[in-house]
Amino acid sequence: MPRRSFLTVAFVFVLVCFPSSAAAQATGTITGLITDPSGAVVPGVTVEAINRSTAQSRTTVTAADGFYTIPLLSPDTYQVKAGLAGFRTSVRNGIDVPVNESVRVDFTLQLGDLSEQLTVSATTALVETKKATLGIVVDQRKIVDLPLNGRNFTQLGTLTPGVVAPPIALGGQNGNATSGGGIGNTTGGFNVNGMRNQSNNFLLDGTSNNDLFNTGFVLRPPPDAIQEFKILTHSYDAEYGRNVGSVVNVATKSGTNDWRGTLWEFNRSDVLQAKNFFATSKPTLKQNQFGGALGGPLVKNGVFVFGYFEGFRNTEGQTDTRTVLSAAERAGDFSGSAAIRDPLTGVAFSGNVIPSSRIDSIAAKLLNDYIPVPTSSANRVVRSPDISDTRGQFGLRVDYRARANHNLLARYMFSHTRSVNPLGSSNFAPSDNASAATVSDVMGSDTWIARDNTINLLRVSVNRINAEPTRSSGLNPRDLGFAYSGSQAASSGLPFVLIQGFFTTGDSQQQFARRVNDVFAITDDVAWVAGSHSFKFGGEARRDQITASYIFDPNGDYTFSGQYTGNAAADFLLGFPVLFRQATGDPNLEGSSWAFAVYGQDEFRLGPRMTVNYGLRYEITQPFVESRNRLNAFHPGQQSTVFPTAPLGLVYPGDKGVPRGTYPTDINNLAPRLAAVFDPRGNGRTSIRAAWGLFYDTLPAQGDFFQSGVVASPFQSLTEVTFPLQQTTSPFANPLQGVTGSGLFPASLIFVGWGPEFATPVTHHFNLSLQRQVGDYWGLEIGYVGTRASHLPIFMEINPTLPILSPAPAIGPRVYPAFSLLRPTFSVARSWYDSLQTSARMRPWHGLTGLASYTLGHGMDHVSALNVGSEPRPMLPAVIGDDAAIESALEREKGDSLFDVRHRFVVSFSYELPTYRAGSAATRLAFGGWQLNGIIQGQTGFPLTIVEPNNVSLTSLTNRPNMVCDPNAGAARTTAEWFKTSCFRRLTLPADAGQIGNEPRNAVRGPGFNRVDLSLFKNVALAGDQQLQLRVEAFNAFNSVRFNLPGNQIGSPTFGQITSADDGRIVQLGVKYMF
């Protein structure tokens, strides 16, 4: 959609949906019990909550049971007053109302005149007595004080029990992560309670902040623009849906009745950086993060404004270690390696040397032009190429009290990113990959107080991602000697080449030329307090749009596995790939989808000690449709009438039983929620909480619409050639020779999409926990947290090659000969998660606050993500409609989740050192105003699966070796051999032809880690309210090494070895000026 059209639609959308304004931000609640000196409840008491920043107030009256509730309050600090004739007015100051939490403020009224006031300072509640939702809230002070790498708010989520940053294979967690528009869930943040990191719901001021394509957040405001951060990790109320993982709610700052501002500059340099464990020299590091924020009143008590800007400039060397060919191996001499076979004869080469006349000219040119010779031992190249990243973002928010019962909010945010990454296309690419992305968001809100006990919230938002994630080199494959050209002139470049166990080279395999996402959302919520009931009901409508130009394999891609010689590098040198793919056709897609939800819930006080929460949510998410119906599906045995020459089973919108989205809309998504909270003594110091609920997940578009359209023949056809075991000549130069096809449908088509059935992924949440306040400062919690998920999407192959075992092993024909890979998405995978979760929270005590959490958990599943990461596909084929075959394939895949972490411990703290009041002014300046903050974390390692690169099973599916002992027990745990590689026996041809190996999925455990991030502040008071803050922040302060996973390909030079690690210690210097 052109930018002018987008702005027009956004403007009209806001106008149509704005009755007199639009929606409210993320909110909280104040509730409590009011009694007289004898302990009897007091009805009819007027309670007023006054926002200390804006002077806005809300009132209510206690019910017959003495309770009151003031819902939907903006997160801030409040003063609460309670008054009734015959009693003195009681006042509580400093009531902090967090996002999505109920703060209990009880009063005991004293006899006296109403004009008399009894004022008490508030303390932070440590026990939740109203809700059984699990999660934490992080206030604005901690957000700006804790050492967050890259100033990224998502890192706050990992302070919570049950939350873990994902492994690199699932996107990882990078402090500098931003929405770049490409493929990969780099902004998903975390895995929560056994759920995929594609299943988190990100909200910004209560409205959608989700990248509908990859999932993950869209906009990432700086910490100085965030009022509060709240993550709901389990059993949240019916008002929340869309996803089954966590709900991450970020409330932005608003202006107040005082003008306040901040200027900041953070700097990193390689002078203060530790060398990466595997680097031969210290990589480049030059980073500047700078900006400012300002907020205040345009009209006292009426109109408030807040704005910010932040710039980011980063050049950083990324240490990369790759195994390459030695000088002797480049010349064909593998005498130092295991025996290699001649693909033409099956006999070992004499002296283990490939004759120079047999070395493929294309392979030799690629080696000479792009692949360096080894620079360290074990034939490795260690380098740290510079990656540059330039960004700018700003935001503006205006709050307006239109009338006494209407509070309006309007907000706009914008961000632009440009990066250049030499490693973005392949390990050794012909050119750097440049990408750019522009992200914007506009939202409006209205809080309408219809009556003292009834409030309506309306939210409207529009966000957009406009990105160019990939740019190619412009080279022509024919210039290297290939006998074919690229299929897309706009993405011309070299073919992508994978030499398993060694390296990749060439242009990007999957080129995302452009992606534009638009999300239009409107939500409305009504809160109604009636006696002992606090009702809430509402709904949501969302319009998702995607315009994508995804050019799949325009220049072809090759895989060399060692199938022919026993060594992948020797296969490459001879020009014998095991696989080739190339796509042709129109790569442009225009998709759209509607989603709707309604809900109702009630917080019912059964008595002063028991509260029950119950609710029901109903959600419908329609499948994406393409504007020109350029999608397809696979229905076995059905002949298309839309394309009568299509291979049997390939069907399209308009064919019998095929809707526009290729699968029917699932309309059975009723999600009940039930929870109970018991305060056994009625004093708010102990609570027993239990909850259960059903939650439905929204599929990421890259695993839904994208899969059904990106290789939908005949619009964009992807051909895959699996080469036979016996060959008479190298197919490297002309891989499509002999591949036949007719008309619109080439031979050996790839299909990736949906079959005839679909069910929305659903998860059961259940928990039981005990909270207890110990003394005046500590709140402790222990509980069991579990989830069970079903109908998870999983790719399953239904078109294996049929093994031929005699007279000699061979790869036979496909089940469906017109296709090569035929991989529908099935809604059949499941997951299991059980955990013991504990936490300890400390109120401020002599300047010290802290939060500690520990999780003992175990997550299992059939697959840990959809179309994200490098997890191997299932070993066994499935059959559409054959439940026994599907279950057999699933049973072989059941194992620990890729993100499974058995033990995780994390502590965050902040300590303001005692104020130094004695001595001279110079002494007080030197020794006063110091503050220390930190995050300490440790966890056990992620699992991995060992794979066999060769097609020993002859099915052309994933192959694994045999496991003959426990590879973790007694392992050396060194970089040279992390696990016991001797526990795996390689299957070989022809001896083991047709076997699939007995190794379970994710049987090996990788390295865990310990890390300490610290920040030290010096606060210097200036004139008036001005303050200067000098900061030193050390990420990985003690330079602990966090190793990445070891090599998992049996037979490769790096099998069982660790060749990479996270960065070492990084020191950041900062200065902030606050007024």
N, C-alpha and C positions, 0 to 999 in steps of 0.2 A: 504494500500500500504506500503510495507516495506520501511524503511528510505533510503536504498541505491537506491531503485527504484525511490523514490520521488526526491532525489537529481539528479539522472540521467535525469529524465523527465524535471526537472526545468532547468538543464544546457542546454539540447537540445532545450528547448522552448526559452530560452534567446538567444541562438546562432542563431536559425532559424529566430527569429523576430528582430534581431539586424542588420540593414543594415550596418551602420557604428557606431552605438551606439544604445541607446534606449531612453526613454522619459523624458520629462521635468516635473519639479515640479509644484505645484500650483503657479499661476502667477497673476500679476496685470498689469495695463495700465496707462501710462501718456498721457494725451491729453490736448489741449488748443487752444486758439485763440491768434494770434499775430497781433497787430495793430501798426500804426505809431502815432506820437503825435497828429494828427488831428482826430484819431479814425478810419481811413480807414484801411481795412484789407490789410495785406502784404503777397502776395504769394511768393514762392521760397526761404523762409528763411530756412537755415540749422539749425536743432535742434538736439542736442546731449545730451543723458542721460548717465551719468557716475556713475557706482556703486561704492560707497565710500569704500566698504569693499574689493572689488576684483580688482578695477580699470578697469573692463570690461565696454565697452561702446556700445551704439547703436545710430544710426543716422537716421533721416528722413528729409523730406522737406515739408513745408506747402503747402497746395493745393490752388486752385484759390480763395477759400473763406476765406483763412487765417488760417484755422484749420490744426492741425497736430495730429497724433496719433502714439504712440510707444507702441505696444501691447506686451503681453507675457513676461513681465519683472519679474525677480526673486524678491520676496518680500524683500526689504531692503531699505536703505537710499541712495538717489541719488542726484547728482548735475546735473542741467539742464542748457544748454547753448543755446542761440539763436543768430545767426549772419547772416548779409547780408551786402554786400558792400554799403557804404554810411551811415551805422548805427553803433553805438557802440555795441559791443557784450554784451548781457545781460546775467547775471548768477543768478540762484536761487539755494541756498544751502539748505540742510536739507529736501529734498522732500521724505517723507516716502511713499512707495508704498505698500499698504496692499494686502493681498490675495483677489483675485476676486473683486477688486474695480478699478474704473477709477478715477485717481487723476487729477484734472484740474489745469494746470499751465499756466496761461496767461502771455503774455509779451506785454509791450508797448515800442517799440524800440525808442531810442533817436538818433537824428542826430549826426554824428561824424565819427571818423575813426574806422574801424573794429577791429583794434588792441587795442582800448580802451575798458575797461570792466566796467560794472555797476553791482555790486553784491548786492543782496537782500537776506535776510534770509527768509525762507519759513515758513508759518503757516499751521496748519492742516485744511483741508477743512471741513466745517460743513454742507454743502448742496450738495446733489448728483444731478447733472444736466444731466447725461447721461443714467442712468438705473432706472427702476422702481422696481428692485428686493429689497425685504426687508431683513434686517439682520444687523449684526454688525461685526466689526473686533476688535480683542483684540491684541494689540502689545506685543512684548516680555517682555517689562518692566512690564506691568500689569500682564502678565501671571506668572511671578516669584514673584511679590510683593503682589498680592491679597491673602487673606487667603483662600486657597483651601483645604478643608478637604481631606486628603489622597493624596494631590498634583495631583488631578484628573482633567484633562482639561475639561471634559464634563460639570463640574459645571459652566464653563464660559457661556454655552449656556443659562442658566436660567437667565442671566442678560438682556436678550432680550425680548421685548414685544411679547406676544403670546406664550411664552414658559413656560412650567410648568414641574417640576419633577413629575414622575408618582406616583400613590399610590402603597403601598406595594403589593396589589393584582396583579399589572401589572409589578412587578419587583423592584419598588422603585428606589431611587438613593442613592447609597452607595459610599462614597469617596474612599473606598478600593476595589471597584468592579473590577474584572478582568475576562478574558475569562477562565472559568473553565471547559467548555465542557459539563456540564449537561444541564438539561431542566430549562428554566427560563430566562427571558430577563433582566438580571441584569446589562447589559452594554448598554441597549437601550438609556439611558441618559435622555430622555424627550419626552413629547407629545407637538407637535407644531401645533398651529392653528387648533385644532380639529382633528388632525390625530393621528393614533395609534403610540405608541412608537416602534412598529415593522416596521415603515415606514420611518426611517431615513437612509440616505446614508452617511456613514463615509468614508472620503478620507484621505490618508496620502501622502503628496507630490503629490496630484492629482491622486493617484491610489487607488484601492479598499482596504479598511480596514474593511470589513464587515464580520461578522460571518454569513455565509449563512444559518446556522441551526436555531439559535435563533434570528438573527439580532443583532444589537449592534456592538460595535467596537471590534477589535481583539487585536491590540497592543496599549499600552498606554505609550508613551515615557514620561519621567519626564519633568516638566516645563522648566528646564534648557537646554533641547535639542530641544525646540520648538521655532521657529522664530515668527510665528503668528498663530492665531486661528481665523477662520471666519466661522460664521454660516449663511447660506442663509435660511430664514424661509418661503419665499413666492414668487411666480411668478419669478422663476429664468429662465435663458436663456435656449435655446434649447440644448446647449451643455451638460446640466445636465439632467439626467433621473434616471432610476432604481427604484426610490421611490417617494412618494408623500408628505412626511413630510418635513424634512429639509435636507440640504446638509451641512455637517460639514467637513470643509477642514482645515487640520492641516499641516503647512509647517515646516519641520524640519530645524534646524540650519545648516549652512555650515561653513567651515573654511574661514578665511579671510587672508589678507596680514600681519596680526599681530598675534602672538601666544597669545592666551587668554584661560584661564581655570578657573574652579570653583571646589571647594571641599565643600561638605555639610554633615551635620549630624542633623537630627531632632529626638527628643526624647519625648515620652509620658510616664507618670507614673500615677498610681492610687493615688499617693500622692497628685497630683494637679487636680484630677478628682472629679467632683460632683457626688453624688449618684443618681442613677436612681430614679424617682418618686416612683416607686413601689418596689424597692429593699429594703430588710431588712438590707443589709450591702453594703459597697462599693465594686463593682465588681473588679476583677483583670484587670489591664491594664499595659502592658509592651510593648512598641513599639519603634523600632529603624529603621529609614529610612536614609540611608547613600549612598554616591556615589561621583562621580566626572565627569567632562566633560573637554575636551581639544580640541582646534581647532587652525589651523594655516596653513601657506603655506609650501608645500613640494618644490614647485618651485614658486618663486615670480611671481605674475600675471598670473600663469599658472595652478598649481595643488594645490588644497586645501583639507584638511582633517579635519574631525570632528568626535569625538567619545565620548561615555559616558558609564558609568556603574552605576547601582543603586541596592542596596540590601534592603530587607525589612524583618523585623522580628517582629511578632506581636503575643502576647498572650492577649486575651481580654475576659472578662466575659460577657456573653449575658444574661441580665435579662429576665426570662421567668416565667410567671404566669399561672398556670393551676388549674382548679377545679377538684378535685379528690373525691373519696369516703371517708367519715369519718370512723372511727373505727367501729361505730355502723352499718353503711351502709354495710361495708364489711361483717358483720355478718348477713346481711339481714334486719336490723332494719331501716325502712324508716318512722318511726313514726313522724319525724319532717318535713316530706315532704307531698306533695299532695298525694291523694290516688293512690295506684298502683293496677293494676288488675292482676289476675292470667291468663296467656295466655291460659291455658287449659279449664278454665270455664267462663272467662269473668267477674268473680265476684272479688271484692276487697279482698285482703288478710286480714285476721283477725288481727286487731291492726296495720295494714300496715307493717307487719313483714313477710318476706319470711322464711319459715321453713328451718333450716340448711340442712335438707336432700335434699332440692330442689336446693341448690346452686351448680352450675356447677363446677366440679373439675378443668377444664381447666381455667375457669375464676378466680377461687380462686388461682391457681398457678401463673397466670400472675400478679395478684394483689400482691401476697406475694413476688414474685421474682423481679418485675420491677417497681411497682407503689408505691411511698412513701405515707405516711399518711399526712394529712394536717399540714402545718407549720404556717398558719395564719388564720384569720377569714374567714368566708364564705366557709369553706372547700377548701382552696386554698393552693397550694404549690408554694412558691416564691423562686427561686434559680437563680444562675448566673454561669452556667458551663463555663469552659474556652474553647475558640476556638483558635486554633493556626494556623498561616498563615506564611509561609516562601517563599520568592520569590527572584529571581535575574534576572536582565535584562541588556542587553548591546546592543549598536548599533554603526555602523561605516558608515561614509559617505565620499565619495571622489568625488570632482568636478574637471573636467579637461577641460581646454580650448584647444581642439585638434588643431583647426585652428581658424582663425579670425571669421569664420562663423559657427563654430561647438563648442557647449559647452556640455560636457558629464557629466552625474551623475550616480554613482553607490552607492547603499545603502543596508545594511544588518542589520536586527534587530532580536533579540532572547530574549525570556522570559520563565522562568520556575517557576511554582507555585506548592506548596504542602500545603494542609490544612487538619486539623483534627477537625471535628465538632460533638460534642455529640448530637446535635439537628438535624443533617443532615438527619437522616433516619425517625425518629418519635419523638414525645415529650419525650417518655421514651423508648429509644432504648436499645436493649441488648448489643450493642457495638457502639463505636464511628465510624462515617463515615469518612474514609480517601479518599482523592481525589488528583489527580495530573494532571497537564496540561503543555505541552510544546508548545509554539507558536513561529513561525518564519516568516520572511518576507524578500524577496529579490526583489529589483527593479532596473531598469536602465532607463536612459532617455537621449535624445538628443534634443538640440535646434539647428535647422539648419536655418540659415538666408540665404534664397535663393536670395532675393534681399532686398533692404532697406524697401520695402513695403510688403514683403511676407516672412512669417516664418512658418516652419513646426515643429511640436512637435510629437515625438513618445514616447509612454510609454509602458513598459513591467513590469509586476509584478507577483510574485508568493507568496502566503501566505498559511500557514498551521496551523491547530490546531490539536494536538495529545494529547488526554485526556483519563484518566481513572476516570470518575466522581464518581463512587459508588463502594463500597466494602461491602460485607455482613458479618454477624457474623459467618457463618458456622454451626449454630445450626440446629437440625432436628426437624420439627414439631411433629413427632411421640413421641419425648421425653417428650412433654407436654401432650400427650394423644390424639392428633389428629389422625384420622384414614387414613390419606393420607400423602404422602411425597412431597417434592418440586420437580418441574419438571426439574430443571437445577442444576446439582451437583456443578457447578462453582459458583452458587449464592444461595447456601442453607442457610436457615435462618428461623426465625419465621414469621408467617403470619402477615401482617399489619392489625391492628385493629383500627377502628375509632368508638369512642363513641361520637356521636354528642352532642355538647354543653359541653363536658368534655375534653377529651384528645385522643391522639393516642399512640399506642405502637407497638412494633415489628420491623422487618427489613423494609427496603425501599420498598414501594409499586411498584415503577417502577425503576428498576435497570439498569442504564446505565453503562455497564461494560467497553465499549470503544467507542470512537468516533474520527475519523480522517476526517478533512475537508481539501480539497485542492482547491484553487482558482487560476486559471491561467488567466491573463487578458492582453490584448494589446489594446491600444487606439492610435489614430493618429488624430491630429488637425492641420489645416492650417488656418492661419490668413493672410488676404490680405486687405490692405488699398488702396482704389481707389477713389480719390477725396473726396466726402462727404460720402462715404460708407466705413464702416469697416466690411468686410465679415469674417465669420468664419464657417468652415465646417469640418466634420470629422466623425469618426466612432469608434466602440468598438466591440471587440469579447471577450467573457468570457467563460471559461470552469470551471464548478463547479463539484466537486466530494465529495462524502461522503461514508465512510466506517463506519458502526455502528453495535455495538452489544448491542441491547436494549432488556433486558429480562423483559418482562411485567408480573408482578404478578407471579413470579415463585413459591412462597410459599403461594399464595392465599392472598386475602384481604377481610375483613368483615366490614360491616357497621351495627351499632346498633343505631336505631333512636328513640326508645320509642314507636314504633307502637303497641307493644303487651301489655305493662304494663302502658304506659303513661309516663314512665321515662326511658331514654336511658341507664342509669347506672343499673337500675333494669333489663332491657332486657339483658344486658351483664351478670349480675350476674346469671341469669337463663339460659343463653346460647341460646337466641332467636335473631339471627341477621335478618335484613330485606333483606340483600344482600350479596352474595358471588361471587368472581371472581377468576379465575386462568387460566393462559396461559400455553400451551405446544408447543413444536416444536423447530425449528431452529430460533434463534433470530438475525442472521447475515444478513445484507443488504449491498449491494454495488451499490450506485446510482451515476448517472452523468447527467449533463444537459448542453446545450449550450444556450448562450444568445447573441443577436446581436443588434446593434443600429447604425443608421446613422442620421446625422442632418445637417442643414444649417441655418445660421442666419445672419442678417445684422443690424448694427447700422447706421441708415441713418439720417444725419443732414439735415432737411428740411430748416434750416436757423440758424442764430446765437442763436435763442431762443428756437427752437423746435427740439427734437430728437425723432425718432421713432425706436423702436426695434421690429423686426418681425423675426420669424423663424419657422421651422418645424422639428420635430423629429419623427423618426419611430423606434419602438422597437419590437423585437420578443424574447420571453423567452420560450424555449421549456420545456415541462414537464420533470421531472426527470424520467429516465428509470432505471430499476434494471438489473444488469448484467445477472441474471438468470431468469428474468421475474417474480420475486416473488412479484407481486403486484396484487390487484384485485379491482373491481369496482362493483357498483350495478345498474343493468338495469332491472327494473320490468318486469316480464313476459318472460325474455330471459333465455333459458337453455344453459349452457356452453357446448361447444364441446371439449374444452381443458380438462376440468374435468367433464365428463358426470354425475357423481354422486353428483356434487355440488348442494346445494339447489337452487331452482329456483330464478333467478335474480342475483346470484353471478357469475360474469364473469371475464375473464382474458385476458391479452395480447395474441392475436391470435384468440380470438373469434370475430365473426362478429361485426364490428363497434367499436372494442376496440383496440386502438393503444398501443404501448409499455408503454407510460406514463399514460395510462388508460383514458385520455381525450384528445381531439384534441388541437393542438397548435392554440392559438388565434393570427390571423395575421392582425387584423384590428386596430392596435394600432398607429394610426397617432395622433401626439400631436402638434397642432399649438400653437404658443406663440405670443402675441401681447402686446406691451407696448408703452406709449408715455410719454415724459418728457418735460414740458414747463417751461422755465425760463422767466417770464413775463418782467423783466427789463434787461435781458441779462448781468447782473453783477455777477451771481453765488451766490447771497444771498437769492434767493427765488426759489423754484421749486414746481410745481404741477405735481404729478405723478399718472398714472393710468395703470393698467395691467390686463390682462386676459390670461389664458392658460389652456390647458389640460395636465394632468400628469398621468402616469400609474405606478402601484405599482407592485413590485416583491414579491411573496409570500415567507414567511419564510419556509425553508424545513421541519421544524417540524410540520407545518400545511398542508403540501402538500405531498411530497414523504414519509415522516415519517408516516403520517396517513394511506397512501395507502399500506404500507408494514409491519408495526410493528405488526399488528394482522391480517395479510392476511392468512386466512385459505385456504389450509391445511398446509401452511409452518410454521406459528406460529398461533395457534388457541387460542382464548380467549373465555372461557365459562363464562356466567353470569347467576346466579340463583337468581331470585326474589322469596322470600318465600311467601306463601299464608297467608292471614289474620288468618285463622283457622289452628292450628297445634296441633298434639297430642303428639309430643316429640321434644326435643331440637335437632336442626340440627347442632349445633356448632362443634361437633367432626367429623362428617361425612357429610359435606354439599353437596357432590355429590351423595349421596345415592338416587337411583331412577332416576337419570339423565341418559337418554339413548342417544345413537348416533350410527352411523354405519360408518365403514371404516375410511376415512380420515377426516370426518366432524362430530365432536361431536355435541350433542344437545345444544340448547340455545347459539348459536354462537353470538359473537359481531362482527359487521362490522362498521369500521370507514374509510371513504375514499371518493371517488367522485362518483357522479351519472353520467348520460350521457351528461351533459352540463357543460360548463365552460366559463366564460368571465373574462378578466383581470380587476382587480379593477381600476377604473378611477376616477379622482378628478378634478373638476373645481376650479381654483384659481382666485380670483378677488379682487382688492384693489384700493382704491383712497386715496391719502395722500397729505398733504401740509407740506413742509419743509421751515423753515425760520431762517436765521441767525439774531440774536438780539445782537447788539453791536459787539464788537470784539471777544467775548469769548464764546457766547452761541449759540447752534444750537437746535432749537425746531422742533418737528414733531408731527402731529396728523393725524390720518387716520382711515378709515374703512377697515377691512380685513375680507374676508369671504371665505368659502370653501363649496362645495357640492360634496359628494362622492357617488358612486354607484358601484354595482357589488362587494361589499365587501364580503369576504368569511364568512360564518356562519355555525356552526353545527346545524342541525335540525333533530329531531327525527321523523321517519316515521313509527315506529313500536310500538305504545303504546299498553298497555294492555286494553282490552275492559271492561268497568265497568259493573258489575252485581249488580243491586240495590235491587232485590227481589228474593226470600223471605228474604234474608239477604245480606247485602253488601259483595261483594267478588271481588277479582282481577281475571278477566276473561282471556281468551286466548289472545295471540298476534295476530296482523293483519297478520304477516308473522310468522307462528308457528315454523319454523326451526331456527329462530333467537330470541335473547333477545333484546339487544340494537342494533338498526339499524339506524346509524346516518351519512348519507351522508353529504358532504359539499356542500352548495348551494352558488352560486354567486349572491345573491339577497339582501344582507343587504345594508343599506344606512346610511349616516351621514350628519349632518348639523352643521355649525359653523358660528357665526357672532360675531364681536368684534369691539370695539373702542380701538385703541392703541395709546398711546402717549409716547414720550420720550424727554429727555433734555440731551444734551451732552455739556460738558464744556472743552474748551481748557485749557492748563496749564496757571494758573494765580497765580503768587506769590507762586509757589510750589504746588498749589491745582488743581487737575483734578477730574472729576466725570462724572457719567452716571446714569440717573434715568429713570425708565420706569413704566408705569401703564397700565394695561389691564383690561377692562371691557368686559367680553366675556361669551358666552353661547354655549356649545357643546351638541348635542344630537345625538343618534345613536340607532341601534338595538342591537349591541354588540360591545364591546370596544377592543377586541383582538381576535386572533385566537389561541386557545390551550395554552393560557398563563393566569395564575391567577385563581381565584376561583369564577368568575362570574357564577351564575346559568344558566343552559341551558333554552331555551324557554319553556313556560308553555304549549303551544298548539302544537299538531303534525302537520307536513306538509305532503303533498302528491306530489310525483314527477309528474310533468306535470299538476298539478291543481293550476293555478295561484291564484284563489280565496282562496284556503286553505293556500297557502304560505303567501299571503297578510294578511289574518286574524291572522296568527301566528306572523307575523312581527309587525302588529299594536299593539298587546298585549305587545311587547317588546320595543316599541319606548319610550325612556326616556332619562334623562340626562346621558351623558357619564360618565364612571367610573372616568375619569380624569377631569371632568368638574369643573372648578374653576371660580366663578363669578368675583371675584376681586383679583388682584395680583399687588403688588407694590414692587419694588426692587431698591435699590441705591447702587452703588459701588463708592468708592472714594479712592484717595491717596493724602496725604498731607505731603510734605517735610517742616518741620519746618524751620523758617528762620535761616540762618547760623549765629552763634555767633562769631563775629570777635573781640570783645573787651576783655580786661583782659589778664591774664596769659595763658600760654599754657595749664596748667591744667584746667583752667576755660573753655577754648575753647573746650577741649576734653570732659569735662563733659556736657556742654550745647549745643554743636554743633553736627550735623549729625543725628538728630532724624527724624523718618518718621513714620506716622500713616496711616494705610490702613484699609479698612473695606468693608463689604457687609451687608446691612440691607435689610431684606425682610419680607413681611407679606402677607398672603393670607387667603381667606375663605376656608371652608372645602370641602372634597370630598363627593359624595353621596354614599348611600348603599341601598340595598334591603333587606327587612325582608322576611325570608323564613319559611315555615312550613316543619318540617322534616318528617312528616308522609304522607303516600300516600292516602290522603283524597279524591283526585280526582279519585282514582282507575285506573289512566292511567299510573302510574309508571314514570311520568314526574315531572318537578319542580312544587312544590306546594307553594302557598303564602296565607297569611291570608286575611281577610277583613280589609280594612282601613276605620274607621268611622269618623275620624277627621284629622286635619293637625297635624302630630306628631312633627313638628318643632315650631309651633306657641306657645309661652308661655312655652316652655320646660325648665326644671330646669337647664339643661346644667351642671350637676355634674357627677362625675365618677360613682356614684351609679345609676343614671338614666339620661342619656344624652338627650334622646328624650322622648316624652310622650308615654310610652308603652301602656297606656290605649287606645290609638287611634287604636290599632290593636285587632281585635276579632279573636280568634283562631277557626278554623274549626275542628270539631271532628267527629269521627266515633262512632255510625252509623248515628248520626243526620244530618250531612252535607255531606254524601257520594255523590261523583260525582261532587262536587263543586270545583272550582279552585281558588276562592278568587278574590277580586277586586282591590287589591293593585297595583298601577303602579310600574314599574321598577324604582329603584333608587329614591324613594320618600323621603328618610330620609337624612339629611345633617349631616356629621360628623364634628369634631372640626377642626378649622383653626389653624394657628400658626403665631407667630412673632419670629424673630430670628436675632441676631446680631453676626457676626463673625468679629473679629478684629485682626490686627497684628501690633506690635510696633517694629521698627527696630532702632538699633544704629549702624551707619556706622562710622567706624574708619579708617582713611586714614593711610596707612603704606608707606614704602619707594617706590618711583616710582609710578607705576600704581597699586600697590597692595592695597587691601582693605579687611578689616575684618568686617563682618556684624553679629551682635548679634540680635536674633529674639525671641520675645515672641508672640505666636499666641493663641488666645482664640476662640474656636468654641462654639457657643451658649454662648457668653461672659456673659450675664446676667442671665444665667441658666433658661431661659423660658421653660416651659413644653410644649412639642408637643405630645399630646395624639394621640394614634392610634384609629382606628374606634371602635365603641362599638359593643357588641355582637348582631348579627342579626338573631339569631334563636329563634323564639318564643317558649316559654315553657322551654328553657334551664336555668340553674342557673345563667348564665351571660347575659341574654337577656336585652339589653339596657344599660349594664354596660361597662365601660372602664377598662380594666385590664392590659394594657401595654402602654408604651410611649417610645419615642426616648431617647437616652442618654442625660444626663445633660451636663453641661459645661465640655469641655475637653481643657486642656492647653497643648500646645506643645512648647518646647524650641528648638531653632535651632541656628546653627552657620554656616556661609558660609565664605570661603576664596576665594577671586577673584583676579586674576592677569592677 
